[in-house]
Amino acid sequence: KTFIDLYMKSGLYITEIVKRLYQSEELKKLFPDKDERLKHIFEKQVYGIAPTENIYKIATRYILGFDENMKHNLKQLDALPYAKEGTLEQKLDEIYLEG
C-alpha cells in the first residue's frame, strides 16, 4: 500500500507508518534485509509534503534522523492552493512522476 501525508508538520504520522511497515511480517518476508526493507518503504510506500521549508526540514530530520542520505519521497510544497483550485492531483503527479 502507499501512504501520503498531504500536510506534514512534525513528521510523526509518516514515522509511525514507516515503523509499522518496517515491523510488518509480510514486508519482512519480502525484504528480509533491514536496509532493503527501509529503502523499499521510503522509495515506494511513503510520501509526504510539507507546506514550508522550515517545516520540511523539521519533518525530514525527525523522519530520517538515522540516515539523512536515504532516498525518499518527502517534498516541500504548500498543497492548500492546489487543493482549493482542484488541481492537487495534477500537482502531485507532477512532483512525484517527474522521473
Secondary structure, 3 states (H helix, E strand, C coil): CCEEECCCCCCHHHHHHHHHHHHCHHHHHHCCCHHHHHHHHHHHHEEEEECCHHHHHHHHHHHCCCCCCCCCCEEECCCHHHHHHCCHHHHHHHHHCCC
